[in-house]
Amino acid sequence: MPSPRFFIMRHGETVYNAARRLQANHIHTPLTRLGFEQALAMGEALRAKLGEAPAVTLHVSETGRALQTAAMVAAGLGIDWFAARRTDDLKEIDMGSWCGRLYDDVEAEVGPIVMAQHLLRPAPDGEDYPMIAARLTRWLDEASAMPGDHVVVMHGISSRVLRGMMAGYPVHPELGVPIAPSLVQGSIALVVEGRETVLFGSKLGTEHA
C-alpha cells in the first residue's frame, strides 16, 4: 500500500489578519477578498496535483475561517465539503484574553508577542506549544490509521507544530516542540513518509495566526 500523503493547508487571509488583530477559535473571523482568492488558488493547485474529485479525506479545523477556506478548496477539487472531518484538535493556538485585540495594543502592555521565526509568544492564560502538540498528536494517531490521502485545512501556528512533528523538524529550544518554518497564508505543504515539500506558496510569511 502506498504511504498516505498529507496536504496541509493554511487558511486564507481574514479580516483580523488584515487589521492585525489576534484571532480566537470561538468566533467567526471571515476571509477577506484576498483570502477567498488564496483559497481558490489552493483548490486549483491541488486539482492540478490530484485531479478532479480525488479519493481523499478532508480534515478541517472547527473555525469559520478554516471552514470557509475548505469550502473553496472542496469546490475546486470537486469533493464534498459536508463529508469533511471537523475537529477542534486542528484549531489555532489559544491566545487567551489577548484574543480579539490589536497586536500593537497587547505589545504596548506586555512587550513583544511575536518571537523570532514568526512565532507567537504564548499568552499567560492561553495555550502553550506542548498543549498544541498534545492535541495534534491525538488527531494524527487517528488520521494516520485511515487509508488514502488527506487534505488538512488549518492555521499558521498549529500547522507549523503539526508539520514539525510529522517531518522531523528540530525541537524549539524555548517552546519544547518541533516547529516547521512559517508559510504564507494560502499555502500547501505536502508531508509523506516524514519528508516535507512546499507544494504551493512559500516560506517565511508574516505570521498572524
C-alpha positions as CSV (number, residue, x, y, z in Angstrom):
1,M,0.0,0.0,0.0
2,P,1.3,3.5,-0.8
3,S,2.1,5.7,2.1
4,P,-0.6,8.3,3.0
5,R,0.1,11.8,1.8
6,F,-0.9,14.8,4.0
7,F,-1.6,18.0,2.1
8,I,-1.5,20.6,5.0
9,M,-3.0,23.9,4.1
10,R,-3.0,27.3,5.9
11,H,-6.3,29.1,5.6
12,G,-6.7,32.3,3.6
13,E,-6.3,35.9,4.9
14,T,-9.1,37.1,7.3
15,V,-10.3,40.5,8.3
16,Y,-8.5,40.0,11.6
17,N,-5.2,39.3,9.7
18,A,-5.6,42.4,7.6
19,A,-6.3,44.5,10.7
20,R,-3.5,42.9,12.8
21,R,-5.8,41.5,15.4
22,L,-5.3,38.3,17.4
23,Q,-7.9,35.8,16.3
24,A,-9.9,33.4,18.5
25,N,-11.2,30.0,17.8
26,H,-14.7,30.5,19.2
27,I,-15.8,33.5,17.0
28,H,-16.1,33.6,13.2
29,T,-13.4,35.8,11.6
30,P,-14.3,35.8,7.9
31,L,-12.0,35.7,4.9
32,T,-11.1,38.9,3.0
33,R,-11.4,39.0,-0.8
34,L,-7.7,38.1,-0.9
35,G,-8.4,35.2,1.5
36,F,-11.0,33.8,-0.9
37,E,-8.6,34.2,-3.8
38,Q,-6.0,32.3,-1.9
39,A,-8.4,29.5,-1.0
40,L,-9.5,29.2,-4.7
41,A,-5.9,29.1,-5.8
42,M,-5.1,26.3,-3.3
43,G,-8.0,24.3,-4.7
44,E,-6.7,24.8,-8.2
45,A,-3.2,23.7,-7.2
46,L,-4.5,20.6,-5.5
47,R,-6.7,19.7,-8.5
48,A,-3.6,20.0,-10.8
49,K,-1.8,17.6,-8.4
50,L,-4.6,15.2,-7.6
51,G,-7.1,15.5,-10.5
52,E,-10.9,16.1,-10.4
53,A,-12.8,14.5,-7.5
54,P,-9.9,12.6,-5.9
55,A,-10.4,10.0,-3.2
56,V,-9.2,12.0,-0.2
57,T,-10.3,12.6,3.3
58,L,-10.9,16.3,4.1
59,H,-10.0,17.4,7.6
60,V,-10.9,20.9,8.8
61,S,-10.3,23.0,11.9
62,E,-13.7,23.8,13.5
63,T,-13.3,27.5,12.9
64,G,-15.1,29.8,10.4
65,R,-12.0,30.8,8.5
66,A,-10.8,27.3,8.0
67,L,-14.3,26.1,7.1
68,Q,-14.6,28.9,4.5
69,T,-11.2,28.1,3.1
70,A,-12.2,24.4,2.9
71,A,-15.4,25.2,1.0
72,M,-13.4,26.9,-1.7
73,V,-10.8,24.1,-1.8
74,A,-13.6,21.4,-1.9
75,A,-15.3,23.3,-4.8
76,G,-12.0,23.4,-6.7
77,L,-11.4,19.7,-6.2
78,G,-14.9,18.6,-6.8
79,I,-15.2,16.9,-3.4
80,D,-18.0,17.0,-0.7
81,W,-17.5,19.7,1.9
82,F,-20.1,18.2,4.0
83,A,-18.1,15.0,4.3
84,A,-15.2,16.8,6.0
85,R,-14.0,15.6,9.4
86,R,-14.3,18.7,11.5
87,T,-12.3,18.9,14.7
88,D,-11.1,21.3,17.4
89,D,-7.8,19.4,17.5
90,L,-6.7,21.3,14.4
91,K,-7.6,24.7,15.8
92,E,-5.1,27.6,16.2
93,I,-3.2,28.4,19.3
94,D,-5.5,29.8,22.0
95,M,-4.2,33.3,22.9
96,G,-6.5,33.6,25.9
97,S,-7.6,37.1,26.9
98,W,-5.4,38.6,24.1
99,C,-7.8,37.2,21.5
100,G,-9.6,39.9,19.5
101,R,-7.2,42.6,20.5
102,L,-4.8,44.5,18.2
103,Y,-1.2,43.2,18.2
104,D,0.1,46.8,18.9
105,D,-2.2,47.3,21.9
106,V,-1.1,44.0,23.5
107,E,2.5,44.7,22.9
108,A,2.2,48.1,24.4
109,E,1.2,46.5,27.6
110,V,3.3,43.3,27.8
111,G,6.1,43.8,25.3
112,P,6.7,41.8,22.1
113,I,4.4,38.8,21.4
114,V,5.9,38.0,18.0
115,M,9.0,36.0,18.6
116,A,11.9,35.1,16.3
117,Q,11.0,33.0,13.3
118,H,7.5,34.5,13.2
119,L,6.3,32.6,16.3
120,L,3.7,33.8,18.8
121,R,4.6,34.1,22.4
122,P,2.0,32.1,24.5
123,A,-0.4,34.2,26.5
124,P,-0.4,33.8,30.3
125,D,-4.0,32.5,30.3
126,G,-3.8,30.8,26.9
127,E,-2.3,27.7,25.3
128,D,1.4,26.7,25.2
129,Y,3.1,24.8,22.5
130,P,3.2,21.4,24.2
131,M,-0.6,21.7,24.7
132,I,-0.9,22.2,20.9
133,A,1.4,19.2,20.2
134,A,-0.7,17.0,22.6
135,R,-4.0,17.6,20.7
136,L,-2.3,17.3,17.3
137,T,-0.8,14.0,18.4
138,R,-4.2,12.7,19.3
139,W,-5.5,13.8,15.9
140,L,-2.6,12.4,14.0
141,D,-2.9,9.0,15.7
142,E,-6.5,8.8,14.4
143,A,-5.8,10.2,10.9
144,S,-2.7,8.1,10.3
145,A,-4.8,4.9,10.7
146,M,-7.1,6.0,7.8
147,P,-6.1,4.9,4.3
148,G,-5.5,7.2,1.4
149,D,-4.6,10.8,1.1
150,H,-5.5,13.6,3.5
151,V,-6.3,17.2,2.8
152,V,-5.9,19.2,6.0
153,V,-7.1,22.8,6.4
154,M,-5.9,24.6,9.5
155,H,-3.8,27.5,10.8
156,G,-0.4,29.2,10.8
157,I,1.0,28.3,14.2
158,S,-0.8,24.9,14.7
159,S,0.2,23.8,11.2
160,R,3.8,24.6,12.0
161,V,3.7,22.3,15.0
162,L,1.9,19.5,13.1
163,R,4.4,19.8,10.2
164,G,7.3,19.9,12.7
165,M,6.2,16.7,14.3
166,M,5.4,14.9,11.1
167,A,8.6,15.9,9.1
168,G,11.1,15.7,12.0
169,Y,12.0,19.3,12.4
170,P,14.2,20.2,15.4
171,V,12.6,20.8,18.8
172,H,12.5,24.6,19.5
173,P,14.8,25.3,22.5
174,E,12.3,27.6,24.3
175,L,8.9,26.2,23.2
176,G,9.7,22.5,23.6
177,V,8.2,21.0,20.5
178,P,9.3,20.6,16.8
179,I,8.3,23.6,14.7
180,A,8.4,23.8,10.9
181,P,9.2,27.1,9.0
182,S,6.4,29.6,8.6
183,L,4.5,29.5,5.3
184,V,2.4,32.3,3.8
185,Q,-1.4,32.2,4.1
186,G,-2.9,30.2,1.3
187,S,-0.1,27.7,1.2
188,I,0.1,23.9,0.9
189,A,2.8,21.7,2.5
190,L,3.0,18.0,1.4
191,V,4.2,15.6,4.0
192,V,4.8,12.0,3.1
193,E,7.0,9.4,4.9
194,G,8.4,12.0,7.2
195,R,9.5,14.4,4.4
196,E,8.0,17.8,3.7
197,T,7.8,19.6,0.3
198,V,6.2,23.1,-0.1
199,L,3.7,22.3,-2.8
200,F,2.1,25.8,-3.1
201,G,3.0,29.1,-1.6
202,S,6.4,30.0,0.0
203,K,8.3,30.0,3.3
204,L,8.9,32.9,5.7
205,G,5.4,34.5,5.5
206,T,4.4,37.2,8.0
207,E,2.9,35.3,10.9
208,H,-0.5,36.4,12.2
209,A,-2.5,33.4,13.5
